[in-house]
């Protein structure tokens, strides 16, 4: 099929790396691997952090201009066979696809759509109305987590939906050398921005302070507007144990991860976290909280350890246990590597997408 792919939060071509951009790119690659012709329908970013009525009005005007542009292009060059929208939610609704799909009589599809009734306030309620209408229109809503699925069913009980587990291209990730001793080399890869990411950095620093007497080092990969604030919350920790690498290219991550022993990131409010899958693909067990979408990508007690949400003492205690138990780290790490390469890899996702298309796009919606 000719697929028009659109990510209203962040285009796959956006210059700033993030989990959203990576997942969008993985979906495009999986669709292309299955023989589909995928084009990025638009780079219009509908994301508005704290919009006013005027802000949303301007966005709607920009969106209408894009609809006019795409309509003219399709009438001249031929329409797409399917509109595929990745991650529409209350801060970034799809203001393009539903109207174009209806006008050209093509299926509309979402992946990782999110809906929550508690966001129906002020201008957000208008944005949410667009999200809900898109969910109801979709031939299928592909859900990456059970939490997202439950939210869709709360708002639109009759919506068509299917599950697709979060995945990565696992081929670049290989396990590192097994070390017989020495300090536990912990690694984290995360952007430095306000909100949940900053809260995770705070919790991580507090936990490290509680295990300062243990043998560990931490490599931190990431950058962003909160870099100085992140460095301040780590300021009381021994500087010789911290290695700040800043932002690194995606191609460098497999080597960085394979040099580690344990991946540590609390994951406050994490949708699911593709970095957890990357770490596990490199053979690292994960230490995170049992919160939000994290259990969708980390198997507690099998590929890592998940602690109660918001419990820093429990997180630090689990960290100490993993630092001191090399054999358990290796056992969890090997299971983590098998889990990602066997179940959460690119080929598995491509097969699942093919099955979803076969089920929902070859019969009347």
C-alpha positions as CSV (number, residue, x, y, z in Angstrom):
1,X,0.0,0.0,0.0
2,X,0.9,3.7,-0.3
3,X,0.9,4.8,3.3
4,X,0.8,8.5,4.4
5,X,2.6,8.5,7.7
6,X,2.1,11.4,10.1
7,X,3.4,12.0,13.7
8,X,1.8,15.2,15.0
9,X,4.0,15.3,18.2
10,X,7.3,14.9,16.4
11,X,8.0,14.0,12.8
12,X,10.4,11.1,12.2
13,X,12.6,13.8,10.5
14,X,12.7,16.1,13.5
15,X,16.3,17.0,14.5
16,X,15.9,16.4,18.3
17,X,16.3,12.8,19.3
18,X,13.6,11.2,21.6
19,X,11.8,8.0,22.2
20,X,8.9,9.3,20.2
21,X,11.0,10.0,17.2
22,X,12.7,6.6,17.4
23,X,9.4,4.7,17.7
24,X,8.1,6.7,14.7
25,X,11.2,5.7,12.7
26,X,10.9,2.1,13.7
27,X,7.3,2.0,12.6
28,X,8.1,3.5,9.2
29,X,11.0,1.0,8.8
30,X,8.8,-1.9,9.7
31,X,6.1,-0.9,7.2
32,X,8.7,-0.4,4.5
33,X,10.3,-3.8,5.3
34,X,6.9,-5.4,4.6
35,X,6.8,-3.8,1.1
36,X,4.7,-0.7,1.7
37,X,5.5,2.6,0.2
38,X,5.7,5.0,3.1
39,X,5.9,8.8,2.8
40,X,5.9,11.4,5.5
41,X,2.6,13.1,4.8
42,X,3.4,16.3,6.7
43,X,6.0,17.8,9.1
44,X,3.4,20.0,10.8
45,X,3.9,19.8,14.5
46,X,0.6,20.2,16.4
47,X,2.3,20.0,19.8
48,X,1.2,22.8,22.2
49,X,2.4,22.5,25.7
50,X,0.1,25.1,27.3
51,X,-2.1,26.5,24.6
52,X,-4.5,29.5,24.7
53,X,-7.6,29.7,22.6
54,X,-5.6,31.9,20.1
55,X,-2.8,29.4,20.0
56,X,-5.1,26.6,19.1
57,X,-6.9,28.7,16.6
58,X,-3.6,29.4,14.8
59,X,-2.8,25.8,14.8
60,X,-6.1,24.9,13.2
61,X,-5.5,27.5,10.6
62,X,-2.0,26.0,9.8
63,X,-3.6,22.6,9.7
64,X,-6.2,23.6,7.3
65,X,-3.5,25.0,5.0
66,X,-1.7,21.7,5.2
67,X,-5.0,19.9,4.3
68,X,-5.3,22.1,1.3
69,X,-1.7,21.3,0.2
70,X,-2.0,17.6,0.7
71,X,-5.4,17.5,-1.1
72,X,-4.0,19.3,-4.1
73,X,-1.0,16.9,-4.2
74,X,-3.2,13.8,-3.9
75,X,-5.5,15.0,-6.7
76,X,-2.5,15.6,-8.9
77,X,-0.3,12.6,-8.0
78,X,-2.8,10.1,-6.6
79,X,-4.0,9.7,-3.0
80,X,-2.5,7.4,-0.4
81,X,-4.1,4.1,0.3
82,X,-3.9,4.6,4.1
83,X,-3.3,7.3,6.6
84,X,-1.2,6.1,9.5
85,X,-1.1,8.5,12.5
86,X,1.5,7.9,15.2
87,X,0.9,9.1,18.8
88,X,-2.1,11.5,18.7
89,X,-3.0,12.8,22.2
90,X,-4.3,15.8,24.0
91,X,-1.1,17.9,23.4
92,X,-0.7,16.9,19.8
93,X,-4.0,15.9,18.0
94,X,-4.1,14.9,14.4
95,X,-5.9,17.8,12.6
96,X,-5.1,16.5,9.1
97,X,-5.7,12.8,8.7
98,X,-9.3,12.2,9.7
99,X,-10.7,14.8,7.2
100,X,-8.4,13.7,4.4
101,X,-9.1,10.0,5.0
102,X,-12.9,10.6,4.9
103,X,-12.7,12.8,1.8
104,X,-10.6,10.3,-0.2
105,X,-12.4,7.2,1.3
106,X,-9.2,5.6,2.6
107,X,-8.7,3.8,6.0
108,X,-7.5,5.9,8.9
109,X,-5.2,4.2,11.5
110,X,-3.6,5.3,14.7
111,X,-0.7,3.8,16.7
112,X,-0.1,4.8,20.3
113,X,-3.1,7.1,20.5
114,X,-3.8,8.2,24.0
115,X,-7.0,9.5,25.6
116,X,-7.8,10.5,29.2
117,X,-11.0,12.1,30.3
118,X,-9.3,14.1,33.0
119,X,-7.7,16.2,30.3
120,X,-11.0,17.6,29.2
121,X,-10.5,21.1,30.5
122,X,-10.4,24.4,28.6
123,X,-8.7,24.3,25.2
124,X,-7.5,20.8,26.0
125,X,-11.1,19.6,25.8
126,X,-11.2,20.8,22.2
127,X,-8.0,19.0,21.4
128,X,-9.3,15.9,23.1
129,X,-12.5,16.0,21.0
130,X,-10.3,15.7,17.9
131,X,-8.4,12.8,19.4
132,X,-11.6,11.0,20.4
133,X,-13.1,11.5,17.0
134,X,-10.0,10.1,15.3
135,X,-10.0,7.0,17.6
136,X,-13.6,6.4,16.8
137,X,-13.0,6.8,13.0
138,X,-9.9,4.6,12.9
139,X,-10.1,1.2,11.2
140,X,-7.8,0.1,14.0
141,X,-6.0,1.8,16.9
142,X,-2.7,0.0,17.5
143,X,-1.9,0.1,21.2
144,X,1.6,-0.3,22.5
145,X,0.6,-0.6,26.2
146,X,-2.3,-1.9,28.1
147,X,-2.6,1.5,29.8
148,X,-3.2,3.2,26.5
149,X,-5.6,0.5,25.4
150,X,-7.7,0.9,28.6
151,X,-7.7,4.7,28.1
152,X,-9.1,4.3,24.6
153,X,-11.8,1.9,25.7
154,X,-12.8,4.3,28.5
155,X,-13.4,7.1,26.0
156,X,-14.6,5.0,23.0
157,X,-15.8,1.6,24.2
158,X,-16.6,0.5,20.6
159,X,-13.3,1.5,19.1
160,X,-11.4,-1.1,17.1
161,X,-8.0,-1.9,18.6
162,X,-5.0,-4.3,18.5
163,X,-1.9,-4.7,20.6
164,X,1.7,-4.2,19.3
165,X,4.4,-4.6,21.9
166,X,7.1,-1.8,21.9
167,X,10.1,-2.9,19.8
168,X,13.5,-1.9,18.5
169,X,16.0,-2.9,15.9
170,X,18.1,-5.1,18.1
171,X,20.7,-6.1,15.6
172,X,23.4,-3.5,16.6
173,X,23.2,-4.5,20.3
174,X,25.5,-7.3,21.5
175,X,26.4,-8.3,25.0
176,X,29.7,-7.0,26.4
177,X,32.6,-8.9,28.0
178,X,31.9,-10.7,31.2
179,X,34.0,-9.2,34.0
180,X,35.0,-11.3,37.0
181,X,35.2,-8.4,39.5
182,X,35.5,-4.7,40.1
183,X,32.9,-2.0,40.6
184,X,29.5,-2.5,39.1
185,X,29.3,-0.3,36.0
186,X,25.9,1.3,35.8
187,X,24.6,3.2,32.8
188,X,21.7,5.6,32.1
189,X,20.6,7.1,28.8
190,X,18.0,9.9,29.1
191,X,17.3,13.4,28.0
192,X,17.7,16.2,30.5
193,X,14.4,18.1,30.5
194,X,11.9,19.2,33.1
195,X,9.0,17.1,34.3
196,X,9.2,13.3,34.6
197,X,12.8,13.1,33.3
198,X,14.0,15.6,35.9
199,X,12.1,13.7,38.6
200,X,13.8,10.4,37.6
201,X,17.3,12.1,37.7
202,X,16.5,13.3,41.2
203,X,15.4,9.9,42.4
204,X,18.4,8.3,40.9
205,X,20.8,10.7,42.6
206,X,19.0,10.2,46.0
207,X,19.3,6.4,45.5
208,X,23.0,6.6,44.7
209,X,23.6,8.6,47.8
210,X,22.1,5.7,49.9
211,X,24.5,3.2,48.3
212,X,27.6,5.4,48.3
213,X,29.5,2.8,50.3
214,X,29.0,0.2,47.6
215,X,31.3,-0.4,44.7
216,X,29.8,1.3,41.6
217,X,30.3,3.8,38.8
218,X,27.7,5.5,36.6
219,X,27.9,6.6,33.0
220,X,25.3,9.2,32.1
221,X,24.4,9.7,28.5
222,X,22.1,12.7,27.7
223,X,21.8,16.4,27.4
224,X,19.1,19.0,27.4
225,X,17.8,22.3,28.9
226,X,18.1,20.9,32.5
227,X,21.7,19.8,32.2
228,X,22.9,22.2,34.9
229,X,20.1,21.2,37.2
230,X,20.8,17.5,36.7
231,X,24.5,18.1,37.5
232,X,23.5,19.9,40.7
233,X,21.4,17.0,42.1
234,X,24.5,14.8,41.6
235,X,26.9,17.3,43.1
236,X,27.2,15.6,46.5
237,X,28.2,12.2,44.9
238,X,31.9,11.3,44.4
239,X,32.8,12.9,41.1
240,X,35.3,10.1,40.3
241,X,32.4,7.7,40.0
242,X,30.4,9.7,37.5
243,X,31.2,9.8,33.8
244,X,29.2,12.5,31.9
245,X,29.1,11.7,28.2
246,X,26.5,14.3,27.1
247,X,24.4,13.6,24.0
248,X,25.7,10.8,21.8
249,X,24.7,9.6,18.4
250,X,22.5,6.5,18.3
251,X,25.2,4.6,16.6
252,X,27.4,5.0,19.7
253,X,24.9,3.6,22.1
254,X,25.5,-0.2,21.5
255,X,29.2,0.1,22.5
256,X,28.4,2.3,25.5
257,X,25.7,-0.1,26.8
258,X,27.8,-3.2,26.2
259,X,30.5,-1.7,28.4
260,X,28.0,-1.7,31.4
261,X,26.7,-4.1,33.9
262,X,23.4,-2.6,35.0
263,X,20.9,-0.1,33.5
264,X,19.4,2.3,36.1
265,X,16.6,4.7,35.4
266,X,13.6,5.1,37.7
267,X,11.3,5.9,34.8
268,X,8.9,8.4,36.5
269,X,5.8,8.6,34.2
270,X,7.6,6.7,31.5
271,X,5.3,5.8,28.6
272,X,7.4,2.6,28.3
273,X,10.9,3.6,27.4
274,X,12.7,2.3,24.3
275,X,16.0,2.8,26.1
276,X,15.1,0.0,28.4
277,X,14.8,-2.3,25.4
278,X,18.1,-1.1,24.0
279,X,19.9,-1.8,27.3
280,X,18.4,-5.3,27.6
281,X,19.3,-6.0,24.0
282,X,22.9,-5.3,25.0
283,X,22.6,-7.8,27.9
284,X,22.0,-5.3,30.7
285,X,19.4,-6.0,33.4
286,X,17.2,-3.0,34.2
287,X,16.4,-1.4,37.5
288,X,13.3,0.8,37.3
289,X,10.0,1.5,39.0
290,X,6.9,-0.5,38.5
291,X,5.0,2.5,37.0
292,X,3.2,3.7,33.9
293,X,4.3,1.7,30.9
294,X,7.6,0.3,32.2
295,X,6.2,-3.2,32.9
296,X,5.4,-3.4,29.2
297,X,9.2,-3.5,28.4
298,X,10.8,-4.9,31.6
299,X,9.9,-8.3,33.0
300,X,10.1,-8.0,36.8
301,X,12.3,-10.7,38.3
302,X,13.2,-12.1,34.8
303,X,14.9,-9.3,32.8
304,X,15.3,-6.7,35.6
305,X,13.9,-5.5,38.9
306,X,10.9,-3.2,39.3
307,X,10.3,-1.4,42.6
308,X,7.2,0.3,44.0
309,X,6.5,3.8,42.5
310,X,7.9,6.7,44.4
311,X,9.8,4.5,46.9
312,X,13.4,5.7,46.9
313,X,14.4,3.5,49.7
314,X,13.1,0.4,47.9
315,X,14.9,1.5,44.7
316,X,18.2,2.0,46.5
317,X,17.8,-1.3,48.3
318,X,17.3,-3.1,45.0
319,X,20.3,-1.2,43.5
320,X,22.5,-2.4,46.4
321,X,21.3,-6.0,45.9
322,X,22.2,-5.9,42.2
323,X,25.5,-4.2,42.7
324,X,26.6,-6.8,45.2
325,X,25.2,-9.9,43.3
326,X,27.2,-10.3,40.1
327,X,25.7,-13.8,39.4
328,X,22.1,-12.4,39.5
329,X,23.0,-9.5,37.3
330,X,24.4,-11.9,34.7
331,X,21.3,-14.2,34.9
332,X,18.9,-11.3,34.5
333,X,21.1,-9.8,31.7
334,X,21.1,-12.9,29.7
335,X,17.4,-13.3,30.0
336,X,17.0,-9.6,29.0
337,X,19.1,-10.1,25.9
338,X,17.0,-13.1,24.8
339,X,13.7,-11.3,25.6
340,X,14.5,-8.4,23.3
341,X,16.1,-10.3,20.4
342,X,13.4,-13.0,20.4
343,X,10.3,-11.1,21.2
344,X,10.8,-7.3,20.8
345,X,12.9,-7.1,17.7
346,X,12.2,-5.6,14.3
347,X,11.2,-8.9,12.6
348,X,8.7,-9.8,15.3
349,X,7.1,-6.3,15.0
350,X,6.9,-6.5,11.2
351,X,5.1,-9.8,11.4
352,X,2.6,-8.4,14.0
353,X,1.9,-5.3,11.9
354,X,1.2,-7.6,8.9
355,X,-1.2,-9.6,11.0
356,X,-3.0,-6.4,12.2
357,X,-3.3,-5.1,8.7
358,X,-4.7,-8.5,7.5
359,X,-7.3,-8.5,10.3
360,X,-8.6,-4.9,10.2
361,X,-7.9,-3.6,6.7
362,X,-9.2,-6.4,4.6
363,X,-12.7,-6.3,5.9
364,X,-15.2,-3.4,6.3
365,X,-14.5,-1.2,9.3
